Amino acid sequence: MSDITSTARRNGFNWRQWFLTPWSIVIAVPILVWVLDQPNFLVVSVFAIKAFLGTLPYIAIAVLMIAWLKAAGAEAMIANAFKGREIRMIFLAALFGGLAPFCSCEVIPFIAGLLALGAPLSAVMAFWLSSPLIDPPTLFITASALGWPFAVGKAVSAVSLGLFGGFMIRAMHTSGLFSDPLKVASAKGCGCSCGPSPFEGTPLWRFWQEGKRTDVFKSELTSNALFLIKWLALAYTLEALLVTYVPASLIVAAVGGQGITPIATAALVGMPAYLNGYVAPPLLAGLMAQGMTAGAAMAFMVAGSVSSVPAMAAVWSLVKPRVFFTYLGLGVGGAILSGMVFQLLN
């Protein structure tokens, strides 16, 4: 067996690549339910299919919007947020963080460029905290799974968290704690080609006037559609399993009820248990159907988004450890506050 494994590895075969993919899980789950619990086969399958079909209009809007923003070069607008007075920069950075159509690769060189140009850490932190939380596709996917009040609440939480982090860093900066935040070695991008520098050019909203931008639109439209369909098919399959097999009493015991305890618990569990931003809303919908409070769901989602691998990699690669751990602390604290406020409003 070890010889076969070694040969497979030498030939480039990766069993995880073939058997632990979203599509393989989507296919395997109904088969396993049919084999192990045939009476619930239709329950699980119909639930997942109906939920997925109900999301298709939101997927269409999301992929069209992100393709348009990328083709138009909307990233060029973001750099303008980091000009002028510091307080103005913090407000604009927190706001634009939720609108920036960056891929995980672009965030690192973009932030590196801002810090190299002397942008204050307070404004950069505001962008860092708000950017992973929301973007146009995530907004629509969250609305489809949890409703528009939750989606708007998450968007408001993203901007609020950015403002909270930005002004906290500004206040602490006067003590000299973050006077030298950058690491000695400047970080580089991930090596992939993510398009032109966001500091160059101006947006062209009528992108179809240029052939290259039209090609970007087509490429982004296709890639994002396939990406969202893949992950949402997995998300609704897992939600069907969660609703069918996880006892409601278990969810209520952990993150149900009133007070700060379930909200804090959800935030602390959500940070290490990061879920793809497109997978989390359907799963949280299932948890809320089983007894999870709205505030705990919001705290879980905010904390999980802040702890996403691209977001943490960007921070760790550029700044010193004290800034990195401050980032995580602000993320957890902001998630708990967001959950408490959202719970009160609900």
Residue pairs with C-beta under 8 A, 6 or more apart in sequence:
8 15
18 24
22 230
22 231
22 233
22 234
23 230
23 233
23 234
25 234
25 237
26 233
26 234
26 237
29 44
29 237
29 238
29 241
30 41
30 44
30 45
30 237
33 40
33 41
33 44
33 45
33 241
34 41
40 244
43 240
43 244
44 237
44 240
44 241
44 244
45 240
47 236
47 239
47 240
47 243
47 244
48 233
48 236
48 237
48 239
48 240
51 145
51 236
51 239
51 240
51 282
52 232
52 233
52 236
54 144
55 141
55 144
55 145
55 232
55 236
57 144
58 140
58 141
58 143
58 144
59 140
59 141
59 225
59 228
59 229
59 232
61 140
62 136
62 137
62 139
62 140
62 141
62 224
62 228
63 137
63 220
63 221
63 224
63 225
63 228
64 221
65 136
65 137
65 140
66 101
66 135
66 136
66 137
66 220
66 224
67 216
67 217
67 218
67 220
67 221
67 224
68 207
68 217
69 101
69 136
70 101
70 195
70 216
70 217
70 220
71 207
71 213
71 214
71 216
71 217
71 220
72 203
72 204
72 205
72 207
72 213
73 196
73 201
73 202
73 203
73 204
73 207
73 213
74 99
74 100
74 101
74 203
75 100
75 101
75 102
75 106
75 110
75 195
75 198
76 198
76 199
76 200
76 201
76 202
76 203
77 96
77 203
78 96
78 99
78 100
78 110
78 127
78 198
79 114
79 198
79 199
80 92
81 89
81 92
81 93
81 95
81 96
81 123
81 127
82 89
82 92
82 93
82 114
82 117
82 119
82 123
82 124
83 89
86 120
86 122
86 123
86 170
87 170
89 119
89 120
89 122
89 123
89 126
90 122
90 123
90 126
90 162
90 163
90 166
90 167
90 170
91 126
91 163
92 123
93 123
93 124
93 126
93 127
93 130
93 162
93 166
94 126
94 127
94 129
94 130
94 158
94 159
94 160
94 161
94 162
94 163
94 166
95 130
95 159
95 162
96 127
97 126
97 127
97 128
97 129
97 130
97 131
97 133
97 158
97 159
97 162
98 130
98 131
98 133
98 134
98 135
98 155
98 158
98 159
98 162
99 135
99 136
100 127
100 131
100 135
101 135
101 136
102 110
102 131
102 198
103 194
104 190
104 309
104 310
104 313
105 189
105 190
105 192
105 194
106 189
106 194
106 195
106 198
107 131
107 310
107 311
107 314
108 187
108 188
108 189
108 190
108 313
108 314
108 317
108 318
109 188
109 189
109 197
110 198
111 124
111 127
111 128
111 314
111 318
112 186
112 187
112 188
112 318
113 197
113 199
114 123
114 124
114 127
115 121
115 124
115 181
115 182
115 318
116 186
120 170
120 173
121 169
121 173
121 178
121 181
121 319
121 323
122 166
122 167
122 169
122 170
122 173
123 166
125 162
125 165
125 166
125 169
125 327
125 330
126 162
126 163
126 165
126 166
127 162
128 165
128 311
128 314
128 315
128 327
129 158
129 161
129 162
129 164
129 165
129 166
129 306
129 327
129 330
129 331
129 334
130 158
130 159
130 161
130 162
131 311
132 277
132 305
132 306
132 308
132 310
132 311
133 154
133 155
133 157
133 158
133 161
133 302
133 305
133 306
134 154
134 155
134 158
137 224
137 228
137 278
138 154
138 277
138 278
139 151
139 154
139 155
140 151
141 228
141 232
141 277
141 278
141 281
142 150
142 151
142 154
142 281
143 150
143 151
144 281
145 235
145 281
145 282
145 284
145 285
146 281
146 284
146 285
146 288
146 297
149 346
150 294
150 297
150 298
153 298
153 342
153 345
154 298
154 301
154 302
157 298
157 302
157 334
157 338
157 342
158 302
160 334
160 338
161 302
161 306
161 330
161 331
161 334
161 335
161 338
164 330
164 333
164 334
164 337
165 327
165 330
165 331
165 334
168 330
169 178
169 326
172 178
172 326
173 179
177 322
178 322
178 323
178 326
180 320
181 319
181 320
181 323
182 318
182 319
182 320
183 317
183 318
183 319
183 320
186 318
187 317
187 318
195 216
204 210
204 213
207 213
207 214
207 216
207 217
208 214
208 217
228 278
231 276
231 278
231 279
232 278
232 279
232 282
234 279
235 276
235 278
235 279
235 280
235 281
235 282
235 283
236 282
238 279
238 282
238 283
238 286
239 282
239 283
239 285
239 286
240 286
242 283
242 286
242 287
242 290
243 286
243 289
243 290
246 286
246 290
247 290
248 290
248 291
249 291
250 290
251 287
251 290
251 291
251 292
252 290
252 291
252 292
254 262
254 265
255 262
255 265
255 266
255 269
255 287
255 291
255 292
255 293
255 296
255 300
256 262
256 291
256 292
256 293
256 296
257 293
258 293
260 336
260 340
262 292
262 293
262 295
262 296
263 293
263 295
263 296
263 299
263 336
263 339
263 340
263 343
264 299
264 336
265 296
266 292
266 296
266 297
266 299
266 300
266 303
266 339
267 299
267 300
267 302
267 303
267 332
267 335
267 336
267 339
268 303
268 332
269 300
270 299
270 300
270 301
270 302
270 303
270 304
270 307
270 335
271 303
271 304
271 306
271 307
271 328
271 331
271 332
271 335
272 307
273 304
274 304
274 305
274 307
274 308
274 309
275 283
275 304
277 305
277 308
280 300
280 301
280 304
280 305
281 301
284 292
284 297
284 300
284 301
287 297
288 294
288 297
293 343
294 342
294 343
294 346
295 339
295 340
295 341
295 342
295 343
295 344
295 346
296 339
296 343
297 339
298 335
298 338
298 339
298 342
298 343
299 335
299 336
299 338
299 339
299 340
300 335
300 339
302 331
302 334
302 335
302 338
302 339
303 331
303 332
303 335
305 311
306 327
306 328
306 331
306 332
306 334
306 335
307 328
307 331
312 324
312 327
312 328
315 323
315 324
315 327
316 324
319 327
